[in-house]
Amino acid sequence: MYFPILRGRQFELLALRECVNKNLLSNKIIPIVEPVKVSSTYTKTVDSFIKAGKPIAVIRNPQVGSWIKDLKKESNAKIREQASEQLKDANVISSFYVTSKLDAHIKNAAKNGIPIDSLLLLCNNPEYLGNYEEVIGDRIPLYNVIPDKGDFRRRIRPNRVMCEDHFPKQTRNIDYSDIETEFFSSDHLYYADDGYKGFADYSVVGEEYSETGFAPYAVAIHIVYFDTKNILRIAHFVSDSNDDISDPARKFAEAVEKLVEWNKTMKLDTVGIREFEAAYRNKTYPGLGVVKKYSIMHHLELMSKYLDGVAI
């Protein structure tokens, strides 16, 4: 099983929704969404999974963003009610970060008819391992998402999902210019041998979270692919006119041309790749958010095909 962890920002959510609506997502993929901002895009995305009968995990105690604070506002009452109702659906897996408040979260979920064996827990801070042991005891959550590190492996054993951030984050997009391709992940090959039920990552976005966006000097497109040994690698396609922030459309055109030329040899065929190729042919600039959406969609469809044994 593959568990891509995505923050609930607009284009991450749209990537998930389009994958579901276009039937691109394997039943062996369970996205984990951390809501960060109150929006109808979030509830529509969760609805799309419910209607398709596909599982989606929703983090109920997000650690970044303004979701919890903003959800309390009277102006967001409708979305608050919708989000609460969605958590009752069998396709929605209630999920919690393990913190000092774990006991309260577990008890609250139980009051609402969600037992511990239906919960997904994410424990990524060694500070709370003792808290996990004290609260959970001999009970077994549906999934335990943990880093592949000694203390976590030794102290959390049942239903483990290994989680690593494989996105090779650079300070600036232009820093990818000298890195055509690099290693991304081999977790999909070895997770079962290492005693895990599945593997998780932060797709082609990375774990780092920022509230603010900015106009980059360079446009970079990140595309994952399998090498001849089925190891995942990631290719970076970077614009050339990177002296200032002007003309992002030109920068995108330069980057996407490199992707299209590269794919003449690679022959990757996913909806995300076809969208990039269409933008190149039509000389259109979809915006940086959509560029991210296409890259995520490509990654999820590629993993779906791999997990389902479909030729890539």
C-alpha positions as CSV (number, residue, x, y, z in Angstrom):
1,M,0.0,0.0,0.0
2,Y,1.2,3.5,-0.8
3,F,0.2,6.5,1.3
4,P,1.1,9.8,-0.3
5,I,0.9,12.6,2.3
6,L,-0.4,15.9,0.9
7,R,-1.2,19.2,2.6
8,G,-4.7,20.3,1.8
9,R,-3.7,23.2,-0.5
10,Q,-5.7,24.0,-3.6
11,F,-3.6,22.3,-6.2
12,E,-2.7,19.2,-4.1
13,L,-6.5,18.7,-3.6
14,L,-7.3,19.3,-7.2
15,A,-4.6,16.7,-8.2
16,L,-6.3,14.1,-5.9
17,R,-9.8,15.0,-7.2
18,E,-8.8,14.7,-10.8
19,C,-7.1,11.4,-10.2
20,V,-10.2,10.0,-8.6
21,N,-12.6,11.5,-11.2
22,K,-10.5,10.1,-14.1
23,N,-10.2,6.7,-12.3
24,L,-6.4,6.9,-12.2
25,L,-6.0,5.9,-8.6
26,S,-5.2,2.3,-7.6
27,N,-7.1,0.8,-4.7
28,K,-3.7,0.2,-3.2
29,I,-3.2,3.9,-2.7
30,I,-4.6,5.7,0.3
31,P,-3.9,9.5,0.2
32,I,-3.3,11.1,3.6
33,V,-4.6,14.7,3.6
34,E,-3.6,17.3,6.2
35,P,-6.2,20.1,5.9
36,V,-4.4,23.5,6.2
37,K,-7.0,26.0,4.9
38,V,-10.8,26.0,5.0
39,S,-12.1,25.8,1.5
40,S,-14.9,24.1,-0.6
41,T,-12.1,22.5,-2.6
42,Y,-11.3,20.3,0.4
43,T,-14.9,19.1,1.0
44,K,-15.4,18.6,-2.8
45,T,-12.2,16.5,-2.9
46,V,-13.3,14.3,0.0
47,D,-16.7,14.0,-1.5
48,S,-15.1,12.7,-4.8
49,F,-13.4,9.9,-2.9
50,I,-16.7,9.0,-1.0
51,K,-18.7,8.9,-4.3
52,A,-16.0,6.8,-5.9
53,G,-15.8,4.4,-3.0
54,K,-12.1,5.1,-2.6
55,P,-10.3,5.4,0.8
56,I,-8.8,8.7,1.9
57,A,-7.2,9.4,5.3
58,V,-7.9,12.8,6.8
59,I,-5.7,14.2,9.6
60,R,-8.0,15.7,12.3
61,N,-5.3,17.5,14.2
62,P,-3.2,19.2,11.5
63,Q,0.1,20.7,12.7
64,V,0.4,23.4,10.1
65,G,-1.9,25.9,8.5
66,S,-5.1,27.7,9.8
67,W,-7.7,24.9,9.4
68,I,-8.6,24.3,13.1
69,K,-8.7,28.0,13.9
70,D,-10.7,29.1,10.8
71,L,-13.1,26.2,11.0
72,K,-14.5,27.7,14.3
73,K,-15.6,30.9,12.5
74,E,-19.3,31.3,12.0
75,S,-18.7,32.2,8.4
76,N,-17.4,28.6,7.9
77,A,-20.3,26.9,9.6
78,K,-21.4,25.1,6.4
79,I,-18.0,23.7,5.6
80,R,-17.6,22.7,9.3
81,E,-20.8,20.7,9.1
82,Q,-19.9,19.1,5.8
83,A,-16.4,18.2,7.0
84,S,-17.8,16.7,10.2
85,E,-20.3,14.6,8.3
86,Q,-17.7,13.3,5.9
87,L,-15.7,11.9,8.8
88,K,-18.6,9.5,9.5
89,D,-18.2,7.9,6.0
90,A,-16.6,4.5,5.9
91,N,-14.3,5.6,3.1
92,V,-12.8,8.4,5.3
93,I,-10.1,7.2,7.7
94,S,-9.8,9.4,10.7
95,S,-6.1,10.2,11.3
96,F,-4.2,11.9,14.1
97,Y,-0.6,13.0,14.7
98,V,0.7,11.5,17.9
99,T,1.1,14.4,20.3
100,S,0.6,15.0,24.0
101,K,-3.2,15.2,23.3
102,L,-3.4,11.7,21.8
103,D,-5.5,10.3,24.6
104,A,-8.1,13.0,24.2
105,H,-8.2,12.5,20.5
106,I,-8.7,8.7,20.8
107,K,-11.5,9.1,23.4
108,N,-13.2,11.8,21.3
109,A,-13.1,9.5,18.2
110,A,-14.5,6.6,20.3
111,K,-17.4,8.8,21.5
112,N,-18.2,9.4,17.8
113,G,-18.2,5.7,17.0
114,I,-14.7,5.5,15.6
115,P,-12.7,2.7,17.4
116,I,-9.0,2.7,17.6
117,D,-8.7,-0.2,15.1
118,S,-10.2,2.2,12.5
119,L,-7.7,5.0,13.1
120,L,-4.5,5.9,11.2
121,L,-1.8,7.4,13.5
122,L,1.2,9.4,12.4
123,C,4.1,9.4,14.9
124,N,7.1,11.4,13.6
125,N,8.4,12.9,16.9
126,P,10.4,10.7,19.3
127,E,9.3,12.9,22.1
128,Y,5.8,11.3,21.9
129,L,6.8,7.6,21.6
130,G,6.2,7.1,25.3
131,N,2.8,8.9,25.0
132,Y,1.9,6.5,22.2
133,E,2.8,3.5,24.3
134,E,0.9,4.7,27.3
135,V,-2.3,5.6,25.4
136,I,-2.4,2.8,22.9
137,G,-1.1,-0.1,25.0
138,D,-1.9,-3.5,23.5
139,R,-4.5,-2.0,21.1
140,I,-3.8,-2.0,17.4
141,P,-4.6,1.0,15.2
142,L,-5.5,0.4,11.5
143,Y,-2.1,2.0,10.4
144,N,0.9,3.4,12.2
145,V,2.8,5.8,10.0
146,I,6.4,6.2,11.3
147,P,9.8,7.1,10.1
148,D,12.1,4.2,9.2
149,K,14.3,4.8,12.2
150,G,15.5,2.7,15.2
151,D,13.4,4.0,18.1
152,F,10.2,4.1,16.0
153,R,10.7,0.6,14.6
154,R,11.5,-0.9,18.0
155,R,8.6,0.7,19.9
156,I,5.8,0.7,17.3
157,R,5.5,-2.7,15.6
158,P,2.0,-3.5,14.4
159,N,0.5,-2.3,11.1
160,R,3.5,-0.1,10.4
161,V,3.8,2.2,7.4
162,M,7.3,3.6,6.7
163,C,7.3,7.3,6.0
164,E,10.2,9.2,4.4
165,D,10.4,12.6,2.6
166,H,12.2,11.7,-0.6
167,F,11.8,15.0,-2.4
168,P,15.3,16.4,-2.9
169,K,14.5,20.0,-1.8
170,Q,16.8,22.7,-3.1
171,T,16.8,26.3,-1.7
172,R,16.1,27.7,-5.2
173,N,14.6,26.3,-8.3
174,I,17.7,27.3,-10.3
175,D,19.7,25.0,-8.1
176,Y,18.2,22.0,-10.0
177,S,19.8,23.2,-13.2
178,D,22.9,21.1,-12.7
179,I,20.9,18.0,-11.5
180,E,19.2,16.4,-14.5
181,T,18.1,13.3,-12.6
182,E,18.7,11.8,-9.2
183,F,17.6,9.0,-6.9
184,F,14.0,9.3,-5.4
185,S,13.0,6.1,-3.7
186,S,13.2,2.4,-3.5
187,D,10.7,2.0,-0.6
188,H,8.2,0.3,-2.9
189,L,10.6,-2.5,-3.5
190,Y,11.6,-3.3,0.1
191,Y,8.9,-2.1,2.5
192,A,7.4,-5.6,3.0
193,D,10.7,-7.2,3.6
194,D,11.4,-4.6,6.2
195,G,8.2,-5.5,8.1
196,Y,5.9,-2.7,6.9
197,K,2.4,-2.8,5.6
198,G,3.0,0.1,3.3
199,F,5.1,3.1,2.5
200,A,4.5,6.8,2.6
201,D,6.1,10.0,1.3
202,Y,5.3,13.6,0.4
203,S,5.1,13.0,-3.3
204,V,7.0,15.6,-5.4
205,V,6.2,18.5,-3.0
206,G,8.1,17.6,0.1
207,E,7.4,17.8,3.8
208,E,8.4,21.4,4.2
209,Y,5.4,23.7,4.6
210,S,5.2,27.4,3.9
211,E,2.1,29.7,4.2
212,T,3.4,32.2,1.6
213,G,4.2,31.8,-2.1
214,F,6.6,33.8,-4.1
215,A,7.5,34.5,-7.7
216,P,10.5,32.3,-8.5
217,Y,13.5,33.3,-10.7
218,A,13.3,29.9,-12.3
219,V,10.5,27.5,-13.2
220,A,11.3,23.8,-12.4
221,I,9.2,20.8,-13.4
222,H,9.8,17.6,-11.3
223,I,8.9,14.2,-12.9
224,V,9.4,10.8,-11.3
225,Y,10.1,7.7,-13.4
226,F,11.3,4.1,-12.9
227,D,14.7,3.1,-14.0
228,T,15.5,-0.4,-15.4
229,K,15.7,-1.9,-11.9
230,N,12.3,-0.3,-10.9
231,I,14.0,2.2,-8.6
232,L,12.2,5.6,-8.7
233,R,14.3,8.5,-9.9
234,I,13.3,12.1,-10.3
235,A,14.1,14.4,-13.3
236,H,14.2,18.2,-13.1
237,F,13.5,20.4,-16.0
238,V,14.5,24.0,-15.4
239,S,14.0,27.3,-17.4
240,D,16.9,29.2,-18.9
241,S,15.9,32.9,-18.6
242,N,16.4,33.0,-14.8
243,D,17.9,36.5,-14.2
244,D,14.7,38.0,-12.7
245,I,11.1,37.1,-11.9
246,S,9.6,38.5,-15.1
247,D,7.7,36.5,-17.8
248,P,6.9,33.2,-16.0
249,A,5.1,32.0,-19.1
250,R,8.4,32.1,-21.0
251,K,10.2,30.3,-18.2
252,F,7.5,27.6,-18.2
253,A,7.8,27.2,-22.0
254,E,11.6,26.7,-21.7
255,A,11.2,24.1,-19.0
256,V,8.3,22.2,-20.6
257,E,10.2,22.0,-23.9
258,K,13.0,20.1,-22.1
259,L,10.5,17.7,-20.6
260,V,8.8,17.0,-23.9
261,E,12.2,16.4,-25.6
262,W,13.2,14.1,-22.8
263,N,10.0,12.1,-22.9
264,K,10.5,11.3,-26.6
265,T,13.0,8.8,-25.3
266,M,11.3,7.9,-22.0
267,K,7.8,7.5,-23.5
268,L,6.0,8.1,-20.2
269,D,2.3,8.1,-20.7
270,T,0.1,9.5,-18.0
271,V,-2.6,12.1,-17.8
272,G,-0.1,14.5,-16.1
273,I,2.5,14.1,-18.8
274,R,-0.1,14.5,-21.6
275,E,-1.3,17.7,-20.0
276,F,2.3,19.0,-20.1
277,E,2.7,18.0,-23.7
278,A,-0.6,19.7,-24.6
279,A,0.5,22.9,-22.9
280,Y,3.7,22.7,-25.0
281,R,1.9,22.1,-28.2
282,N,-0.6,24.8,-27.6
283,K,1.9,27.3,-26.2
284,T,-0.2,27.9,-23.1
285,Y,1.0,28.7,-19.6
286,P,-1.3,27.0,-17.0
287,G,0.3,28.7,-13.9
288,L,2.7,27.4,-11.4
289,G,0.0,25.8,-9.2
290,V,-1.2,23.7,-12.2
291,V,2.4,22.7,-13.0
292,K,2.6,21.2,-9.5
293,K,-0.8,19.6,-9.9
294,Y,0.3,17.8,-13.2
295,S,3.5,16.6,-11.5
296,I,1.6,15.1,-8.5
297,M,-1.0,13.5,-10.8
298,H,1.8,11.9,-12.9
299,H,3.4,10.5,-9.7
300,L,0.2,9.1,-8.4
301,E,-0.9,7.5,-11.7
302,L,2.6,6.1,-12.2
303,M,2.5,4.5,-8.7
304,S,-1.0,3.2,-9.4
305,K,0.1,1.4,-12.5
306,Y,3.2,0.0,-10.7
307,L,1.1,-1.3,-7.8
308,D,-1.5,-2.8,-10.1
309,G,1.0,-4.5,-12.3
310,V,0.1,-2.4,-15.3
311,A,2.8,-1.9,-17.9
312,I,4.4,1.5,-17.6
